[in-house]
Amino acid sequence: GPSRVWVKNENFPGLAMSRSFGDTIASYVGVSVYPEIKEITLTVDDAYIVLASDGVWEFMTNEEIAHIVYPYYFSGNAEKAAEEIVKQSFVKWKNEEVLVDD
């Protein structure tokens, strides 16, 4: 699995990320409260951008997300695409974990 950040001699927070906005406990063990910002130049070939939490990216690949978004792109229904991504990631998460918390 992914690398995780732990509080020394504790069983928490066990975060599998390098950024966590407002998480004061995790900031003491090296998790940054500042976002990583990248500037990307879009081209005419770029159709859409998907922003999601680790709760989606941990269980779904870029290809799976693109497969979901593609049909909604043509109908202009971003909300339905987002709902479908959440629904499918939730199902995958429930199959692998006891708790779904994002």
C-alpha positions as CSV (number, residue, x, y, z in Angstrom):
1,G,0.0,0.0,0.0
2,P,0.9,3.7,0.1
3,S,3.4,5.1,2.5
4,R,1.7,6.4,5.7
5,V,2.5,9.0,8.4
6,W,2.2,7.9,12.0
7,V,2.6,9.6,15.3
8,K,5.5,8.0,17.1
9,N,4.4,5.1,19.3
10,E,0.8,5.6,18.4
11,N,-1.7,3.9,16.0
12,F,-2.9,7.2,14.5
13,P,-3.3,9.2,12.3
14,G,-2.0,6.7,9.7
15,L,-2.4,9.2,6.9
16,A,-1.5,8.1,3.3
17,M,-0.9,11.6,2.1
18,S,1.6,14.5,2.3
19,R,-1.0,17.3,2.7
20,S,-3.9,17.6,5.1
21,F,-5.6,21.0,5.4
22,G,-6.2,22.0,9.0
23,D,-4.9,18.7,10.5
24,T,-2.9,20.0,13.4
25,I,-2.0,16.5,14.7
26,A,-0.5,15.4,11.4
27,S,1.4,18.6,11.0
28,Y,3.5,17.6,14.0
29,V,4.7,14.5,12.2
30,G,5.6,16.1,8.9
31,V,2.3,16.3,7.0
32,S,2.1,19.8,5.5
33,V,-1.0,22.0,5.9
34,Y,0.0,23.9,2.8
35,P,-1.3,22.6,-0.6
36,E,1.0,21.5,-3.4
37,I,0.2,23.9,-6.3
38,K,1.1,23.1,-9.9
39,E,0.5,25.3,-12.9
40,I,-0.5,23.3,-15.9
41,T,-1.0,24.8,-19.4
42,L,-4.1,23.3,-20.9
43,T,-4.3,22.6,-24.6
44,V,-7.2,22.1,-27.0
45,D,-6.8,18.3,-26.4
46,D,-7.6,18.7,-22.7
47,A,-11.3,18.1,-22.3
48,Y,-11.7,18.1,-18.5
49,I,-10.0,18.2,-15.1
50,V,-11.0,15.9,-12.2
51,L,-10.3,17.1,-8.7
52,A,-11.0,14.5,-6.0
53,S,-9.9,13.5,-2.5
54,D,-7.7,10.5,-1.6
55,G,-11.0,8.7,-0.9
56,V,-11.4,8.5,-4.7
57,W,-7.8,8.2,-5.9
58,E,-6.9,5.5,-3.5
59,F,-9.5,3.1,-5.1
60,M,-9.8,4.3,-8.7
61,T,-7.3,4.7,-11.5
62,N,-7.0,7.6,-13.9
63,E,-8.4,5.3,-16.6
64,E,-11.4,4.3,-14.6
65,I,-12.2,8.0,-13.8
66,A,-11.8,8.9,-17.5
67,H,-14.1,6.0,-18.5
68,I,-16.8,7.4,-16.2
69,V,-16.4,11.1,-17.1
70,Y,-16.2,10.6,-20.9
71,P,-19.9,10.1,-21.6
72,Y,-20.9,12.9,-19.3
73,Y,-18.5,15.3,-21.0
74,F,-20.5,15.3,-24.2
75,S,-23.8,16.0,-22.3
76,G,-22.2,18.7,-20.2
77,N,-23.3,17.1,-17.0
78,A,-20.3,17.4,-14.7
79,E,-22.5,16.9,-11.6
80,K,-23.7,13.5,-12.8
81,A,-20.1,12.5,-13.6
82,A,-19.0,13.5,-10.1
83,E,-21.9,11.6,-8.5
84,E,-21.0,8.4,-10.5
85,I,-17.3,8.7,-9.5
86,V,-18.3,9.0,-5.8
87,K,-20.7,6.1,-6.1
88,Q,-18.2,3.8,-7.8
89,S,-15.3,4.7,-5.4
90,F,-17.6,4.2,-2.5
91,V,-18.4,0.6,-3.7
92,K,-14.7,-0.1,-4.2
93,W,-13.9,1.3,-0.8
94,K,-16.6,-0.7,1.0
95,N,-15.2,-3.9,-0.6
96,E,-11.7,-3.3,0.8
97,E,-12.3,-1.4,4.1
98,V,-14.6,-1.6,7.1
99,L,-15.0,2.2,7.4
100,V,-15.7,4.7,4.7
101,D,-14.7,8.1,6.1
102,D,-14.1,10.6,3.2
